[in-house]
Amino acid sequence: MTNDFVRNEQPDSNQEKGTLQPEQSQNVHRAQPSSPSPMSADHDNGFEMPALLLGTYTPKIDDKGRMALPAKLRSQFGDGLVMARGQERCVYLLPQSEFRRVAIQIQRTSMGNKAARDYLRVFLSGAVDEVPDRQGRVLVPQMLRSYAHLNTEVVVIGVGTRAELWDSASWQSYLESKEQGYSDIADDVLPEVDF
């Protein structure tokens, strides 16, 4: 992939220093692709954001409560993740940095807002740090398995900055009920996104 723009460090009289200009020189050094990183640049906003967690996976929970994280998601959880109660009776799987960001946002609003305080209590009291073992497995605590009605058959879905762990039958039921109106609500939910 080539970049057609280069940073102009020596502007002419009509340009600002450091602005991006169409490539005009053959002596441009291009960055070489690097190994995948859990962070990726959001060039539209000028900041680093976590790589998106995507896809649907069907691992199993063994009789000891362990689940192998899907291989495609493991690197994005870095050295560990936080599991917490999610909406619709699922378990959120969050990279630690994303969990901190969410917890801080909730804490900022919680002091004067009873609903936010209640949410924070339930959310944080059910959150646990987990570090995958050498086989990429994490222990899903009994408290969270009970909350989300998790047995052996589970589904892990990527939802952008987090993944969600669902009971397989519950996910199938949820998906069937939501797929029906999926295209109907796109304009209301995503009014400014063009596909």
JORAGI-V302186 format. One record per residue. N is the residue number from 0. RES is the residue in one small letter. PSI is psi in whole degrees, -180 to 180 (none if undefined). Layout:
# JORAGI-V302186
N_RES_PSI + N_RES_PSI
This chain:
# JORAGI-V302186
0_m_131 + 1_t_150 + 2_n_122 + 3_d_3 + 4_f_145 + 5_v_153 + 6_r_128 + 7_n_102 + 8_e_-16 + 9_q_83 + 10_p_156 + 11_d_-176 + 12_s_-19 + 13_n_3 + 14_q_151 + 15_e_149 + 16_k_138 + 17_g_5 + 18_t_156 + 19_l_131 + 20_q_153 + 21_p_144 + 22_e_129 + 23_q_-2 + 24_s_149 + 25_q_-10 + 26_n_49 + 27_v_131 + 28_h_126 + 29_r_143 + 30_a_138 + 31_q_147 + 32_p_141 + 33_s_175 + 34_s_156 + 35_p_142 + 36_s_149 + 37_p_-8 + 38_m_144 + 39_s_153 + 40_a_135 + 41_d_92 + 42_h_-25 + 43_d_-33 + 44_n_-6 + 45_g_25 + 46_f_165 + 47_e_138 + 48_m_155 + 49_p_148 + 50_a_147 + 51_l_138 + 52_l_120 + 53_l_159 + 54_g_175 + 55_t_132 + 56_y_153 + 57_t_68 + 58_p_179 + 59_k_153 + 60_i_125 + 61_d_177 + 62_d_-10 + 63_k_1 + 64_g_13 + 65_r_146 + 66_m_135 + 67_a_124 + 68_l_139 + 69_p_133 + 70_a_-38 + 71_k_-18 + 72_l_-19 + 73_r_-48 + 74_s_-27 + 75_q_-13 + 76_f_2 + 77_g_-128 + 78_d_2 + 79_g_178 + 80_l_169 + 81_v_131 + 82_m_138 + 83_a_159 + 84_r_133 + 85_g_178 + 86_q_162 + 87_e_31 + 88_r_43 + 89_c_176 + 90_v_126 + 91_y_137 + 92_l_109 + 93_l_135 + 94_p_147 + 95_q_-39 + 96_s_-37 + 97_e_-39 + 98_f_-45 + 99_r_-43 + 100_r_-46 + 101_v_-46 + 102_a_-41 + 103_i_-42 + 104_q_-43 + 105_i_-43 + 106_q_-35 + 107_r_-30 + 108_t_-12 + 109_s_-29 + 110_m_-41 + 111_g_5 + 112_n_110 + 113_k_-42 + 114_a_-40 + 115_a_-38 + 116_r_-44 + 117_d_-45 + 118_y_-45 + 119_l_-43 + 120_r_-49 + 121_v_-43 + 122_f_-52 + 123_l_-32 + 124_s_-22 + 125_g_9 + 126_a_140 + 127_v_141 + 128_d_138 + 129_e_140 + 130_v_124 + 131_p_145 + 132_d_-174 + 133_r_-22 + 134_q_5 + 135_g_18 + 136_r_148 + 137_v_150 + 138_l_124 + 139_v_110 + 140_p_148 + 141_q_-40 + 142_m_-44 + 143_l_-34 + 144_r_-41 + 145_s_-45 + 146_y_-44 + 147_a_8 + 148_h_43 + 149_l_132 + 150_n_-139 + 151_t_-45 + 152_e_113 + 153_v_166 + 154_v_135 + 155_v_126 + 156_i_142 + 157_g_133 + 158_v_47 + 159_g_-103 + 160_t_1 + 161_r_168 + 162_a_161 + 163_e_141 + 164_l_120 + 165_w_150 + 166_d_137 + 167_s_-47 + 168_a_-39 + 169_s_-41 + 170_w_-44 + 171_q_-43 + 172_s_-45 + 173_y_-48 + 174_l_-45 + 175_e_-39 + 176_s_-29 + 177_k_-28 + 178_e_-32 + 179_q_-46 + 180_g_9 + 181_y_-53 + 182_s_-27 + 183_d_-34 + 184_i_-5 + 185_a_-43 + 186_d_-33 + 187_d_-41 + 188_v_-37 + 189_l_63 + 190_p_-25 + 191_e_9 + 192_v_124 + 193_d_133 + 194_f_none
